[in-house]
């Protein structure tokens, strides 16, 4: 389970779906039995001391208005397509539940920025742009071969890495079925490698919880 500050206050917590029930029990023990409200993203838990927890349904999981149904849906096995991309490397995969069953990693050389000025700088910039375009084209073709045939079996597609590169890949018209399944979640991943792809399975399946502590003067302690 990981945690990070949330813009506007509170903190985001990523919870394994199989441990979500235990997490909710802990929230109730700390803040009191919560009221459960159905929201567009999932469920809102509001405790008696005004602490709240937004349970955001993981990609591909249906949203159930009852807590027990939400927990079951979040933990149920789903087939998720993974698309991790940076300018010089891409990784594609298919996860069945917590298992990575299809994977492919590819890298291309894209020259880094240069401090040279004048004509040389423009020449290197053009070369870098051409290399980036070629790498993007290779990534698109790989997605067409590897992920597109799986599209009708997937519950969602989760992307990670550089948003601009991911957007460029999914902009290809042939990949429209994958783009239609794309989740809002964008995984923060380093240069795509096989180990990064394996770790992305858990990140893609995790339930994102936005926790906000009680307001000052509440009747219950933190």
Secondary structure by P-SEA (a helix, b strand, c coil): cbbbbcccbbbbbbbcccaaaaaaaaaaaaccbbbbbbccccbbbbccccbbbbbbbcccbbbbccaaaaaaaaacbbbbbbbbbcccccccccccccccccbbbbbbbbbcccccccaaaaaaaaaaaaaaaaaaaaaaaaaaacccccccccccccccccaaaaaaaaccccaaaaaaaccccccccccccaaaaaaaaaaaabbbbbbbcccccccccc
